Amino acid sequence: MSKRSSGEGTFYHDDKRNLWIFQIMYYDAENHRRRQKFTGKTRRIARDKWETFKEQLEKSKEPVQEVLTVADWLHECMTTMVKPRIRARTYEKYVSSLKNYVLPAFGKTALNELDATALQRHFNRLLSHGGLKGTGISSSTVRAARRYFSMCLDEAVRAGKLESNPVKRTRPPKLVKKEIVVLTNTEVDRLIDAALEIDHPYMGRMMSELIALTAHTGLRQGEVFGLKWEDIDLDQAALHVRRSLAHVVGKGAVFQAPKTMKSRRNVALMPKDVEQLRSYQVWQKEYAESLGNMFHWHNLIFTSPFGEPLSPTNFTRRYFQPLLKKCNIREGFTFHGLRHTHATLLLQQGVNPKVVQERLGHSSIKVTMDTYSHVLPDMQRPAIDALNKIFREGYAAMASSIS
């Protein structure tokens, strides 16, 4: 028969969760020494849980199933249920978010002991001082962590590990959008010209072409880094987005499918871009031939000095950020800002938002309009001018007919 260890166990209070915890050592049906924790709002509730557990234990000769913790379930869920159906870089993002913003607070908690109130307090706390330096993290980061955690708990409900999802009984923080930092067309040209002055025989020319093409097409960083010469139709003045380049921890450079179905698209090129790409293609081949076997040819348009796929971290730290500083570009501008710049400049010129959506590869027109709502006031002006003209001419015609 199962028996408990000597001693009556110990109580302690978890101030963060406002729970009493009763911890005790016991022997299971196979005479294995175990340690177990029982939680409750009061000491009595925690102790009663142990008494109920002990009665069930003593009636059974089967080994007692160990408590499933949040950490155990998140690992099982992410590796078994989530990883096979998402992109490697996306999986890495999910795992990082859960590791940094969920597991430190709830990793050791029994899955079935999760409490909505404690979860809400935790999400609120992340907003105020959840960063590494004790500062708050953005509302979008908290909302993402909450969403990934909820996704895993939904899987636990489907698997019969949990009766309901307590995260769904919490409220997500209000989304506070960061200001999008974009460049003027003059600043884009200045950045392109400054890249040519980089003191490196390959990186200067390559970066100049990279920045120009990104600003002129609105491609995502992974999409432009993953472009191959076979994706460019110079005769038809178009490029085809067929893949994206991502860097995954432990794997390095990984080519993957575009972000969404809409991301797999054709993007028209300006004659200027076609001319520049023709010249750059000849130059790149001559450069590669000059290095011989030292240049690893992958048919990529934009590469490291030895032909390898670009590393976003190395590219940003060693080349792009110093270039921004040299050109006195406003703080907060990133490489992704070239994509925002492309869209903003087009919308400001009155280009149909549907066309902008198609060039960017957004999944819907709503995404485009929500992202670039800061441009909407400017887009209203041509409408007002048109209305003034319409009704001014209408009133003039009416007055003429009356007279």
Solvent accessible surface area in square Angstrom, and as a share of the most:
residue,aa,sasa,rsa
1,M,198,0.88
2,S,9,0.06
3,K,119,0.51
4,R,59,0.22
5,S,16,0.10
6,S,113,0.73
7,G,50,0.48
8,E,106,0.48
9,G,34,0.33
10,T,82,0.48
11,F,55,0.23
12,Y,90,0.34
13,H,68,0.31
14,D,33,0.17
15,D,117,0.61
16,K,156,0.66
17,R,36,0.13
18,N,83,0.43
19,L,15,0.07
20,W,69,0.24
21,I,8,0.04
22,F,1,0.00
23,Q,46,0.20
24,I,5,0.02
25,M,53,0.24
26,Y,5,0.02
27,Y,58,0.22
28,D,3,0.01
29,A,32,0.25
30,E,94,0.42
31,N,98,0.50
32,H,91,0.41
33,R,148,0.54
34,R,64,0.23
35,R,157,0.57
36,Q,18,0.08
37,K,98,0.42
38,F,19,0.08
39,T,11,0.07
40,G,6,0.05
41,K,112,0.48
42,T,65,0.38
43,R,119,0.43
44,R,170,0.62
45,I,77,0.39
46,A,0,0.00
47,R,58,0.21
48,D,55,0.29
49,K,74,0.32
50,W,0,0.00
51,E,54,0.24
52,T,73,0.42
53,F,37,0.16
54,K,38,0.16
55,E,98,0.44
56,Q,115,0.51
57,L,6,0.03
58,E,66,0.30
59,K,171,0.72
60,S,40,0.26
61,K,181,0.77
62,E,122,0.55
63,P,67,0.42
64,V,28,0.16
65,Q,152,0.67
66,E,113,0.51
67,V,63,0.36
68,L,56,0.28
69,T,32,0.19
70,V,0,0.00
71,A,39,0.31
72,D,74,0.38
73,W,5,0.02
74,L,6,0.03
75,H,124,0.56
76,E,76,0.34
77,C,0,0.00
78,M,7,0.03
79,T,53,0.31
80,T,77,0.45
81,M,59,0.26
82,V,0,0.00
83,K,96,0.41
84,P,103,0.64
85,R,142,0.52
86,I,43,0.22
87,R,66,0.24
88,A,31,0.24
89,R,102,0.37
90,T,31,0.18
91,Y,35,0.13
92,E,33,0.15
93,K,103,0.44
94,Y,34,0.13
95,V,54,0.31
96,S,50,0.32
97,S,13,0.08
98,L,5,0.03
99,K,133,0.56
100,N,73,0.37
101,Y,43,0.16
102,V,0,0.00
103,L,57,0.28
104,P,102,0.64
105,A,39,0.30
106,F,8,0.03
107,G,6,0.06
108,K,189,0.80
109,T,8,0.05
110,A,18,0.14
111,L,3,0.02
112,N,116,0.59
113,E,50,0.22
114,L,18,0.09
115,D,48,0.25
116,A,18,0.14
117,T,76,0.44
118,A,8,0.06
119,L,0,0.00
120,Q,46,0.21
121,R,90,0.33
122,H,12,0.06
123,F,2,0.01
124,N,80,0.41
125,R,77,0.28
126,L,11,0.06
127,L,64,0.32
128,S,69,0.45
129,H,96,0.43
130,G,20,0.19
131,G,19,0.18
132,L,185,0.92
133,K,189,0.80
134,G,43,0.42
135,T,88,0.51
136,G,36,0.35
137,I,26,0.13
138,S,37,0.24
139,S,8,0.05
140,S,58,0.37
141,T,45,0.26
142,V,0,0.00
143,R,77,0.28
144,A,17,0.13
145,A,0,0.00
146,R,39,0.14
147,R,136,0.49
148,Y,12,0.04
149,F,0,0.00
150,S,14,0.09
151,M,41,0.18
152,C,0,0.00
153,L,0,0.00
154,D,32,0.16
155,E,23,0.10
156,A,0,0.00
157,V,54,0.31
158,R,168,0.61
159,A,48,0.37
160,G,64,0.62
161,K,97,0.41
162,L,21,0.10
163,E,171,0.77
164,S,54,0.35
165,N,10,0.05
166,P,4,0.02
167,V,0,0.00
168,K,130,0.55
169,R,145,0.53
170,T,9,0.05
171,R,193,0.70
172,P,61,0.38
173,P,16,0.10
174,K,175,0.74
175,L,79,0.39
176,V,107,0.62
177,K,128,0.54
178,K,163,0.69
179,E,154,0.69
180,I,44,0.22
181,V,32,0.18
182,V,26,0.15
183,L,3,0.01
184,T,68,0.40
185,N,98,0.50
186,T,88,0.51
187,E,29,0.13
188,V,7,0.04
189,D,68,0.35
190,R,98,0.36
191,L,0,0.00
192,I,24,0.12
193,D,83,0.43
194,A,9,0.07
195,A,0,0.00
196,L,97,0.48
197,E,117,0.52
198,I,37,0.19
199,D,149,0.77
200,H,58,0.26
201,P,110,0.69
202,Y,0,0.00
203,M,3,0.01
204,G,2,0.02
205,R,55,0.20
206,M,0,0.00
207,M,0,0.00
208,S,7,0.04
209,E,9,0.04
210,L,0,0.00
211,I,0,0.00
212,A,15,0.12
213,L,4,0.02
214,T,1,0.00
215,A,9,0.07
216,H,34,0.15
217,T,0,0.00
218,G,0,0.00
219,L,1,0.00
220,R,38,0.14
221,Q,44,0.20
222,G,18,0.17
223,E,5,0.02
224,V,0,0.00
225,F,1,0.00
226,G,0,0.00
227,L,3,0.02
228,K,41,0.17
229,W,20,0.07
230,E,104,0.47
231,D,1,0.00
232,I,18,0.09
233,D,48,0.25
234,L,25,0.13
235,D,121,0.63
236,Q,133,0.59
237,A,30,0.23
238,A,17,0.13
239,L,0,0.00
240,H,41,0.18
241,V,2,0.01
242,R,101,0.37
243,R,38,0.14
244,S,12,0.08
245,L,8,0.04
246,A,9,0.07
247,H,54,0.24
248,V,15,0.09
249,V,126,0.72
250,G,83,0.80
251,K,133,0.56
252,G,33,0.32
253,A,42,0.32
254,V,36,0.21
255,F,84,0.35
256,Q,25,0.11
257,A,57,0.45
258,P,11,0.07
259,K,123,0.52
260,T,53,0.31
261,M,168,0.75
262,K,106,0.45
263,S,0,0.00
264,R,124,0.45
265,R,23,0.08
266,N,106,0.54
267,V,1,0.00
268,A,63,0.49
269,L,14,0.07
270,M,86,0.38
271,P,112,0.71
272,K,119,0.51
273,D,6,0.03
274,V,16,0.09
275,E,118,0.53
276,Q,78,0.35
277,L,3,0.02
278,R,109,0.40
279,S,57,0.37
280,Y,0,0.00
281,Q,45,0.20
282,V,88,0.51
283,W,59,0.21
284,Q,0,0.00
285,K,96,0.40
286,E,104,0.47
287,Y,36,0.14
288,A,13,0.10
289,E,134,0.60
290,S,87,0.56
291,L,46,0.23
292,G,43,0.41
293,N,150,0.77
294,M,114,0.51
295,F,15,0.06
296,H,90,0.40
297,W,106,0.37
298,H,79,0.35
299,N,41,0.21
300,L,2,0.01
301,I,0,0.00
302,F,0,0.00
303,T,3,0.01
304,S,25,0.16
305,P,24,0.15
306,F,93,0.39
307,G,0,0.00
308,E,66,0.30
309,P,24,0.15
310,L,7,0.03
311,S,40,0.26
312,P,35,0.22
313,T,100,0.58
314,N,54,0.28
315,F,2,0.01
316,T,37,0.22
317,R,147,0.54
318,R,136,0.49
319,Y,28,0.11
320,F,1,0.01
321,Q,100,0.45
322,P,65,0.41
323,L,6,0.03
324,L,18,0.09
325,K,167,0.71
326,K,116,0.49
327,C,7,0.04
328,N,128,0.66
329,I,17,0.09
330,R,123,0.45
331,E,172,0.77
332,G,54,0.52
333,F,11,0.05
334,T,79,0.46
335,F,10,0.04
336,H,78,0.35
337,G,3,0.03
338,L,0,0.00
339,R,7,0.03
340,H,31,0.14
341,T,1,0.00
342,H,10,0.05
343,A,0,0.00
344,T,3,0.01
345,L,55,0.27
346,L,44,0.22
347,L,3,0.01
348,Q,89,0.40
349,Q,150,0.67
350,G,55,0.53
351,V,45,0.26
352,N,88,0.45
353,P,27,0.17
354,K,91,0.39
355,V,67,0.38
356,V,0,0.00
357,Q,4,0.02
358,E,98,0.44
359,R,44,0.16
360,L,0,0.00
361,G,1,0.01
362,H,18,0.08
363,S,60,0.38
364,S,43,0.28
365,I,67,0.34
366,K,137,0.58
367,V,60,0.35
368,T,0,0.00
369,M,53,0.24
370,D,59,0.30
371,T,42,0.25
372,Y,3,0.01
373,S,52,0.33
374,H,86,0.38
375,V,1,0.00
376,L,60,0.30
377,P,80,0.51
378,D,50,0.26
379,M,48,0.21
380,Q,108,0.48
381,R,146,0.53
382,P,79,0.50
383,A,48,0.37
384,I,89,0.45
385,D,91,0.47
386,A,48,0.37
387,L,84,0.42
388,N,78,0.40
389,K,113,0.48
390,I,104,0.53
391,F,111,0.46
392,R,148,0.54
393,E,98,0.44
394,G,37,0.35
395,Y,142,0.54
396,A,62,0.48
397,A,64,0.49
398,M,113,0.51
399,A,60,0.47
400,S,78,0.51
401,S,93,0.60
402,I,139,0.71
403,S,125,0.81
